[in-house]
Amino acid sequence: MSAHFQSSGPRSNAYSESKFTNWTVYDPFFAEARSAYKRFDDRLAAQPAFPRVVALPPLSPDFIHPVKRGEVEHRLQRMPSEHLAGLRAVFLLSGTRKQQRSWTGSLGCYGIYWRACIFLCAHPFKLGSYNLDSIRELYLDGVLVHEIAHHIDRYRRAADDTKEGFAHAFVQQQGS
């Protein structure tokens, strides 16, 4: 019998958020992004003229897409074309039960940049003290632009905090 056990993927028990379980990091947002990427990778152009926007239907009534596909396309059209060069797709993710539990903890996530794709996470239906318009603005002018900044900065070798600083500064620059 092998001394090494294979991990079975992201964990969902009550203790997974705060510790390693079988050496697998608990990140339900990246797990959904990876799954969506695998489903669509062969259907995405390697170097498209304009990124494709893929909207996955919400799986649960607990989540909403705070932005629509057309709104994302319109916001992308307002960006300089050199900022979008090589960006393959923008995914509007569905949301999962594991993510629902994570939003109430410390793992909430709005967006991910990975493999020349941007993944905008579904937002919990409970909006709290915010309204849909303010969340839409956050996603279009904050999260989407932040992830585009990571796309622009993808080849620079720098510490993570430096890359985050660049992305935050880029959002501020685009807003003015």
Secondary structure, 3 states (H helix, E strand, C coil): CCCCCCCCCCCCCCCHHHCCECCECCCHHHHHHHHHHHHHHHHCCCCCCCCEEEECCCCCCCEECCCCHHHHHHHHHCCCHHHHCCCCEEEECCCCHHHHHHHCCCCCCCEEEECCEEEECCEECCCCCCCHHHHHHHHHHHHHHHHHHHHHCCCCCCCHHHHHHHHHHHHHHHHC
